[in-house]
């Protein structure tokens, strides 16, 4: 696992891995974003693919250095079992990634405005605000990133962990039409902040961002993994439908369910 994508040019298959984990497969390339693959007593759902069983991945992307986004125990395994895979992450975290055993030639640290190509996939990075932007004043590096993945005429926006900040929507719009947008919906509050659990958009804020971005499909994330840091994706979907009726398909994902996206000109799952 995992190179069983059908050879349809202009087609991308997405599989949700829980939390903000997303597997993106093209006919040539497999990219894994924010996969939390390690067992943990607080998890409400087991990893769908054990880290040691995951094969055929060309690049692992981590939006920021939190356990459920850059899983260092899993990255240590993949650095050994997938020695040709690239690891893409905020450059501010280069030393911690190298400490996982990732070869320097495979460690691709990005900052806002930077891009890298892996196979037939182009990955663009821009800042996320995990409650705060936290840009390093000396280096200009951001510790949290969002990614736009372009391949086969399809654009996928993976927001990582973020709240909406001034200027974020124009950055997204600058990429052009977004086909699929994955957004965190778990929100934030004083209880979690006091416990050092920094937050994200509420489901209302995430729905409004999707409504203003206008993707063909939106996938809510960051709601299933931990009981004390969750939200109801049905409320997100209902609010989106009430406020932006008929404009965006909301897909509440199921673990490892294949979601097929066609080239621009066709809608999600091949619908015109």
C-alpha positions in Angstrom: 0.0 0.0 0.0 -0.5 2.5 -1.5 -0.3 2.6 -5.3 -3.6 1.3 -6.6 -4.9 4.5 -8.3 -6.6 3.8 -11.6 -4.7 5.3 -14.5 -7.2 8.0 -15.5 -5.4 11.1 -16.7 -7.0 14.2 -15.1 -8.3 12.2 -12.1 -7.2 12.5 -8.5 -8.4 10.2 -5.7 -8.6 11.5 -2.1 -8.8 9.3 1.0 -9.4 10.8 4.5 -7.1 9.3 7.2 -8.8 10.9 10.2 -8.3 14.3 11.8 -6.6 16.4 9.1 -4.9 13.4 7.4 -5.4 13.2 3.7 -4.0 10.8 1.0 -3.8 12.3 -2.5 -3.3 9.9 -5.3 -2.7 10.6 -9.0 -1.7 8.1 -11.7 1.9 8.9 -11.0 2.2 10.2 -7.4 1.0 9.6 -3.9 1.1 12.4 -1.3 0.2 12.0 2.3 -0.7 15.1 4.4 -0.8 15.3 8.2 -1.2 11.6 8.8 -1.3 10.8 12.5 -0.3 7.1 12.3 0.8 6.3 15.8 -1.4 4.6 18.5 -2.4 6.9 21.3 -4.5 6.2 24.4 -6.6 9.4 23.8 -7.5 8.5 20.2 -11.1 7.8 19.4 -10.2 5.9 16.2 -7.3 3.7 15.3 -4.9 4.6 12.5 -6.4 3.2 9.3 -2.9 2.1 8.1 -0.2 1.2 10.6 2.9 3.3 9.9 5.0 0.3 9.2 2.5 -0.9 6.6 2.3 2.3 4.6 4.0 1.9 1.2 4.2 3.6 -2.1 4.2 7.2 -0.8 6.3 9.8 -2.7 5.9 12.6 -0.2 4.8 13.2 3.4 3.6 16.7 4.2 3.3 18.0 7.7 1.6 21.4 8.1 3.1 22.0 11.6 5.0 20.4 14.4 2.1 18.9 16.5 1.7 15.2 17.1 -1.4 14.8 15.0 0.2 16.6 12.0 3.9 15.8 12.1 3.9 12.4 13.8 7.6 12.0 14.6 7.3 8.4 15.6 5.8 7.6 12.2 8.3 9.9 10.3 11.1 7.9 11.9 9.6 4.7 10.5 9.0 6.2 7.0 12.5 7.7 6.8 13.7 4.1 7.1 11.0 2.1 5.1 10.5 4.7 2.4 14.0 6.1 1.8 13.2 7.9 -1.4 10.1 9.7 -0.1 10.3 13.5 0.4 9.3 15.1 3.7 7.8 18.5 3.3 7.2 20.8 6.3 7.7 24.4 7.7 11.4 25.1 7.3 11.4 26.4 10.9 11.3 22.7 12.0 14.2 21.4 9.9 16.3 20.2 12.8 13.5 18.3 14.4 12.8 16.6 11.1 16.4 15.7 10.6 16.4 14.2 14.1 13.8 11.7 12.9 16.4 10.3 10.6 15.2 12.0 7.4 18.0 12.3 4.9 18.9 16.0 4.3 18.3 15.4 0.6 14.7 14.3 1.3 14.0 17.1 3.8 12.1 19.9 2.0 11.5 22.8 4.3 9.1 25.5 2.9 8.0 28.9 4.0 5.2 31.2 2.7 5.3 31.7 -1.0 7.5 28.7 -1.8 6.7 25.6 -3.8 8.1 22.2 -4.7 7.2 19.7 -7.4 7.0 15.9 -6.6 6.2 13.8 -9.7 3.1 15.3 -11.3 2.2 17.2 -8.1 3.0 20.9 -7.4 2.8 21.9 -3.7 2.5 25.5 -2.7 2.9 26.8 0.9 1.5 29.8 2.7 1.1 30.8 6.3 -1.5 29.3 8.7 -2.5 31.0 11.9 -2.9 28.4 14.7 -4.6 31.0 16.8 -1.5 33.1 16.1 0.8 33.5 13.0 3.9 33.3 15.2 6.2 34.4 12.4 9.8 34.4 13.6 10.9 38.1 13.6 14.5 37.3 12.8 14.2 34.6 10.1 10.7 35.4 8.8 9.8 31.7 9.0 6.3 30.6 9.9 5.8 27.5 12.1 2.3 26.7 10.7 1.6 26.3 7.0 -1.3 25.6 4.6 -0.8 23.8 1.3 -2.4 24.1 -2.1 -1.7 20.9 -4.1 -2.0 21.2 -7.9 -2.1 18.2 -10.2 -3.7 17.2 -13.5 -5.6 20.5 -13.6 -7.0 20.1 -10.1 -6.4 22.3 -7.1 -6.7 21.0 -3.5 -6.4 23.4 -0.5 -5.4 21.8 2.7 -5.7 24.4 5.5 -3.8 22.6 8.2 -4.6 24.1 11.6 -5.7 27.7 11.3 -8.0 30.5 12.2 -8.9 33.0 9.5 -6.6 36.0 9.5 -6.5 39.3 7.6 -5.3 38.7 4.1 -5.8 34.9 4.1 -8.7 34.8 1.7 -6.8 36.8 -1.0 -3.9 34.3 -0.7 -6.3 31.4 -1.4 -8.0 33.2 -4.3 -4.7 34.0 -5.9 -4.4 30.3 -6.8 -7.5 30.5 -8.9 -10.4 28.1 -8.7 -10.2 25.6 -5.8 -11.7 22.2 -6.5 -11.5 20.7 -3.0 -10.9 22.5 0.3 -10.2 20.7 3.6 -10.8 22.9 6.6 -10.5 22.4 10.4 -13.8 23.0 12.2 -13.0 22.1 15.9 -12.9 25.8 17.1 -11.2 27.2 20.2 -12.1 28.3 23.7 -10.7 29.4 27.0 -10.7 25.8 28.5 -8.6 24.4 25.7 -6.3 27.5 25.6 -5.6 27.1 29.3 -4.6 23.5 28.6 -2.2 24.6 25.9 -4.5 23.3 23.2 -4.5 26.1 20.7 -7.4 26.2 18.3 -8.8 26.7 14.9 -11.8 28.1 13.1 -15.2 27.3 14.5 -17.5 25.4 12.2 -19.3 28.6 11.4 -16.1 30.4 10.5 -14.9 27.5 8.4 -18.3 27.4 6.5 -18.0 31.1 5.8 -14.4 30.7 4.5 -15.6 27.9 2.2 -18.6 30.0 1.1 -16.3 32.9 0.2 -13.6 30.7 -1.4 -16.2 28.9 -3.5 -14.6 25.4 -4.0 -16.5 22.7 -5.8 -16.3 20.5 -2.6 -15.4 21.1 1.0 -14.3 18.5 3.5 -14.5 19.2 7.2 -11.6 17.9 9.3 -10.2 17.9 12.8 -13.4 16.7 14.5 -13.1 12.9 15.0 -9.8 12.2 16.8 -10.0 13.6 20.4 -13.2 13.8 22.5 -12.2 17.1 24.1 -11.2 18.9 20.9 -14.0 18.2 18.5 -17.1 19.6 16.7 -20.1 18.2 14.9 -19.5 18.1 11.1 -23.3 17.8 10.5 -23.6 21.3 12.0 -20.9 22.6 9.6 -22.7 21.0 6.7 -26.1 22.3 7.7 -24.9 25.9 8.2 -23.1 25.8 4.9 -26.3 24.6 3.2 -28.4 27.3 4.9 -26.1 30.2 4.2 -24.7 29.1 0.7 -27.5 26.9 -0.6 -26.6 24.8 -3.7 -23.1 26.4 -4.1 -20.7 23.9 -2.6 -20.8 20.2 -2.1 -20.0 19.3 1.5 -18.5 15.8 1.9 -18.4 14.6 5.4 -15.7 12.0 5.0 -15.4 8.4 6.0 -12.1 6.9 6.8 -10.3 5.6 3.7 -13.4 6.1 1.5 -12.2 6.9 -2.1 -13.3 10.4 -3.3 -12.6 10.8 -7.0 -12.1 14.2 -8.4 -12.0 14.9 -12.1 -10.1 17.6 -14.1 -11.6 21.1 -14.1 -14.7 21.1 -16.3 -16.2 18.1 -14.4 -17.4 18.2 -10.9 -16.5 16.0 -8.0 -17.0 12.3 -8.5 -17.1 12.9 -12.3 -20.4 14.9 -12.3 -20.6 17.7 -14.8 
